[in-house]
């Protein structure tokens, strides 16, 4: 497994105090009072605007984010982050139209840019990820709020701080 490394900075343009992270961090407030820029040196990360991997999520891959708040429309600072392990096998996920795996079910093994057009599903309110790591988006064509899901069962998205969010497109997180 390749390791990831992300460096957070208190100020824009990589200025001010910094905090280097190579794994998950559930609450960054003890390391930095705020975070306005970051640099991903290796790997991929999900960053969250609330502690404990809650709130709005943003996917970050290798690169520099000198002022990510204006780039991504974030209102608050990054408060937690999660490293995404790279997956080299197959990808498989079942999506369900209703919570608790109810309603119409479809199985995905590849990206889906619009579940409504492809499957005639109005929304996705629960899922079961069997293989791989995925990003789910609230709008078609990989736009809007996103949520990271790894292998496991997701009976409803409210438990993950995504109350009222209905997902319309899904993308595999591939080796970068």
C-alpha beads as a LAMMPS data file, in Angstrom:
LAMMPS data file: protein, C-alpha beads

176 atoms
175 bonds

1 atom types
1 bond types

-500.0 500.0 xlo xhi
-500.0 500.0 ylo yhi
-500.0 500.0 zlo zhi

Masses

1 110.0

Atoms # bond

1 1 1 0.000 0.000 0.000
2 1 1 1.365 3.430 -0.889
3 1 1 1.458 5.999 1.857
4 1 1 -0.136 9.388 1.557
5 1 1 1.146 12.717 2.773
6 1 1 -0.720 16.008 3.059
7 1 1 0.513 19.241 4.623
8 1 1 -1.974 21.801 5.949
9 1 1 -1.138 25.497 6.393
10 1 1 -2.917 28.080 8.505
11 1 1 -2.691 30.790 5.828
12 1 1 -3.247 30.995 2.090
13 1 1 -0.300 30.314 -0.245
14 1 1 1.318 27.804 2.145
15 1 1 2.126 30.391 4.808
16 1 1 1.922 30.262 8.592
17 1 1 2.118 27.228 10.846
18 1 1 1.824 23.851 9.195
19 1 1 0.716 20.358 10.129
20 1 1 1.926 17.280 8.251
21 1 1 -0.408 14.299 8.120
22 1 1 0.207 10.769 6.785
23 1 1 -2.947 9.070 8.086
24 1 1 -6.454 9.858 9.298
25 1 1 -6.942 12.830 11.629
26 1 1 -10.346 13.123 13.313
27 1 1 -9.812 16.621 14.740
28 1 1 -7.150 19.018 13.506
29 1 1 -8.036 21.849 15.897
30 1 1 -5.337 20.773 18.382
31 1 1 -2.682 21.176 15.646
32 1 1 -3.894 24.287 13.781
33 1 1 -6.379 27.007 14.693
34 1 1 -7.424 27.319 11.039
35 1 1 -6.410 25.943 7.646
36 1 1 -6.526 27.905 4.402
37 1 1 -4.142 26.030 2.087
38 1 1 -2.684 22.564 1.699
39 1 1 -0.312 20.515 -0.390
40 1 1 -0.907 16.834 -1.177
41 1 1 2.533 15.336 -1.753
42 1 1 1.355 11.763 -2.290
43 1 1 -1.809 9.721 -2.176
44 1 1 -5.418 10.905 -2.023
45 1 1 -7.353 12.371 0.902
46 1 1 -10.888 13.348 1.805
47 1 1 -11.051 16.517 3.871
48 1 1 -14.059 17.512 5.982
49 1 1 -15.250 20.856 7.322
50 1 1 -16.273 19.307 10.667
51 1 1 -14.417 17.082 13.143
52 1 1 -14.868 13.291 13.098
53 1 1 -15.182 13.054 9.294
54 1 1 -18.509 14.861 9.223
55 1 1 -19.946 17.702 7.179
56 1 1 -19.013 18.709 3.662
57 1 1 -16.382 16.500 2.065
58 1 1 -13.797 17.340 -0.581
59 1 1 -11.562 14.970 -2.518
60 1 1 -7.913 15.986 -2.840
61 1 1 -5.292 14.299 -4.967
62 1 1 -1.631 15.108 -5.473
63 1 1 -1.210 18.838 -6.021
64 1 1 -1.126 22.262 -4.447
65 1 1 -4.178 24.073 -3.129
66 1 1 -2.972 27.617 -2.389
67 1 1 -6.466 28.885 -1.511
68 1 1 -8.717 25.841 -1.579
69 1 1 -11.539 27.615 0.254
70 1 1 -12.321 29.876 -2.699
71 1 1 -11.529 27.115 -5.232
72 1 1 -14.039 24.714 -3.705
73 1 1 -16.519 27.144 -2.219
74 1 1 -15.824 26.021 1.337
75 1 1 -17.264 28.259 4.019
76 1 1 -15.365 26.732 6.924
77 1 1 -11.852 25.426 7.478
78 1 1 -10.798 21.819 7.189
79 1 1 -11.386 20.158 10.573
80 1 1 -10.605 16.498 9.806
81 1 1 -9.083 14.383 7.027
82 1 1 -9.013 10.776 5.945
83 1 1 -6.387 9.090 3.796
84 1 1 -7.870 7.003 0.986
85 1 1 -5.986 3.751 0.436
86 1 1 -5.379 2.881 -3.193
87 1 1 -7.348 -0.076 -4.464
88 1 1 -5.929 -2.147 -7.325
89 1 1 -8.631 -4.784 -7.713
90 1 1 -12.150 -4.757 -9.092
91 1 1 -14.862 -2.298 -8.099
92 1 1 -18.378 -3.290 -7.119
93 1 1 -21.192 -1.409 -5.406
94 1 1 -24.947 -1.869 -5.106
95 1 1 -27.024 1.292 -4.976
96 1 1 -30.596 1.428 -3.672
97 1 1 -33.333 3.912 -4.373
98 1 1 -34.490 4.013 -0.732
99 1 1 -32.947 3.858 2.731
100 1 1 -32.204 0.462 4.331
101 1 1 -31.519 -1.191 0.963
102 1 1 -35.126 -0.819 -0.185
103 1 1 -36.561 0.041 -3.574
104 1 1 -34.899 -0.477 -6.910
105 1 1 -31.339 -1.879 -6.760
106 1 1 -28.582 -1.605 -9.345
107 1 1 -25.051 -2.974 -9.267
108 1 1 -22.150 -0.833 -10.471
109 1 1 -18.699 -1.977 -11.509
110 1 1 -17.760 1.232 -13.316
111 1 1 -18.409 4.963 -13.049
112 1 1 -21.980 6.177 -13.535
113 1 1 -22.436 9.822 -14.472
114 1 1 -26.237 9.839 -14.150
115 1 1 -28.304 7.127 -12.418
116 1 1 -31.551 8.653 -13.650
117 1 1 -30.614 8.323 -17.315
118 1 1 -28.795 5.016 -16.993
119 1 1 -31.112 3.122 -14.634
120 1 1 -34.292 5.238 -14.416
121 1 1 -33.608 5.685 -10.693
122 1 1 -34.737 8.976 -9.172
123 1 1 -32.201 8.923 -6.340
124 1 1 -29.832 6.789 -4.289
125 1 1 -30.462 6.774 -0.532
126 1 1 -28.423 3.717 0.548
127 1 1 -25.635 1.546 -0.832
128 1 1 -23.485 -1.490 -0.182
129 1 1 -19.866 -1.199 -1.331
130 1 1 -18.433 -4.672 -1.890
131 1 1 -15.112 -3.722 -3.532
132 1 1 -13.130 -0.551 -4.067
133 1 1 -13.411 3.045 -2.926
134 1 1 -15.975 5.379 -4.489
135 1 1 -17.055 9.007 -4.572
136 1 1 -20.787 9.673 -4.680
137 1 1 -22.082 13.030 -5.953
138 1 1 -25.432 14.723 -5.306
139 1 1 -25.805 15.842 -8.942
140 1 1 -25.312 14.098 -12.285
141 1 1 -21.933 14.333 -14.044
142 1 1 -19.943 14.252 -10.781
143 1 1 -21.023 17.654 -9.474
144 1 1 -22.288 19.030 -6.178
145 1 1 -21.659 17.702 -2.698
146 1 1 -19.655 14.512 -2.566
147 1 1 -19.322 11.627 -0.166
148 1 1 -16.525 9.055 0.131
149 1 1 -17.570 5.432 0.643
150 1 1 -15.313 2.439 1.271
151 1 1 -16.305 -1.240 1.517
152 1 1 -19.236 -1.563 3.877
153 1 1 -22.977 -1.048 4.235
154 1 1 -24.524 2.421 4.224
155 1 1 -28.181 2.042 5.265
156 1 1 -28.830 5.785 5.246
157 1 1 -26.655 8.792 4.648
158 1 1 -28.051 10.820 7.564
159 1 1 -25.768 8.897 9.926
160 1 1 -22.807 10.306 8.006
161 1 1 -23.919 13.912 8.309
162 1 1 -25.492 13.965 4.844
163 1 1 -29.132 14.440 5.830
164 1 1 -31.370 15.223 2.871
165 1 1 -28.669 14.470 0.285
166 1 1 -29.662 12.274 -2.631
167 1 1 -26.848 10.937 -4.766
168 1 1 -27.097 10.940 -8.561
169 1 1 -23.620 9.927 -9.848
170 1 1 -20.809 7.652 -8.659
171 1 1 -17.098 7.508 -9.550
172 1 1 -14.425 4.964 -8.676
173 1 1 -11.301 6.279 -6.968
174 1 1 -8.611 4.887 -9.207
175 1 1 -4.848 4.735 -8.726
176 1 1 -3.564 8.211 -9.528

Bonds

1 1 1 2
2 1 2 3
3 1 3 4
4 1 4 5
5 1 5 6
6 1 6 7
7 1 7 8
8 1 8 9
9 1 9 10
10 1 10 11
11 1 11 12
12 1 12 13
13 1 13 14
14 1 14 15
15 1 15 16
16 1 16 17
17 1 17 18
18 1 18 19
19 1 19 20
20 1 20 21
21 1 21 22
22 1 22 23
23 1 23 24
24 1 24 25
25 1 25 26
26 1 26 27
27 1 27 28
28 1 28 29
29 1 29 30
30 1 30 31
31 1 31 32
32 1 32 33
33 1 33 34
34 1 34 35
35 1 35 36
36 1 36 37
37 1 37 38
38 1 38 39
39 1 39 40
40 1 40 41
41 1 41 42
42 1 42 43
43 1 43 44
44 1 44 45
45 1 45 46
46 1 46 47
47 1 47 48
48 1 48 49
49 1 49 50
50 1 50 51
51 1 51 52
52 1 52 53
53 1 53 54
54 1 54 55
55 1 55 56
56 1 56 57
57 1 57 58
58 1 58 59
59 1 59 60
60 1 60 61
61 1 61 62
62 1 62 63
63 1 63 64
64 1 64 65
65 1 65 66
66 1 66 67
67 1 67 68
68 1 68 69
69 1 69 70
70 1 70 71
71 1 71 72
72 1 72 73
73 1 73 74
74 1 74 75
75 1 75 76
76 1 76 77
77 1 77 78
78 1 78 79
79 1 79 80
80 1 80 81
81 1 81 82
82 1 82 83
83 1 83 84
84 1 84 85
85 1 85 86
86 1 86 87
87 1 87 88
88 1 88 89
89 1 89 90
90 1 90 91
91 1 91 92
92 1 92 93
93 1 93 94
94 1 94 95
95 1 95 96
96 1 96 97
97 1 97 98
98 1 98 99
99 1 99 100
100 1 100 101
101 1 101 102
102 1 102 103
103 1 103 104
104 1 104 105
105 1 105 106
106 1 106 107
107 1 107 108
108 1 108 109
109 1 109 110
110 1 110 111
111 1 111 112
112 1 112 113
113 1 113 114
114 1 114 115
115 1 115 116
116 1 116 117
117 1 117 118
118 1 118 119
119 1 119 120
120 1 120 121
121 1 121 122
122 1 122 123
123 1 123 124
124 1 124 125
125 1 125 126
126 1 126 127
127 1 127 128
128 1 128 129
129 1 129 130
130 1 130 131
131 1 131 132
132 1 132 133
133 1 133 134
134 1 134 135
135 1 135 136
136 1 136 137
137 1 137 138
138 1 138 139
139 1 139 140
140 1 140 141
141 1 141 142
142 1 142 143
143 1 143 144
144 1 144 145
145 1 145 146
146 1 146 147
147 1 147 148
148 1 148 149
149 1 149 150
150 1 150 151
151 1 151 152
152 1 152 153
153 1 153 154
154 1 154 155
155 1 155 156
156 1 156 157
157 1 157 158
158 1 158 159
159 1 159 160
160 1 160 161
161 1 161 162
162 1 162 163
163 1 163 164
164 1 164 165
165 1 165 166
166 1 166 167
167 1 167 168
168 1 168 169
169 1 169 170
170 1 170 171
171 1 171 172
172 1 172 173
173 1 173 174
174 1 174 175
175 1 175 176
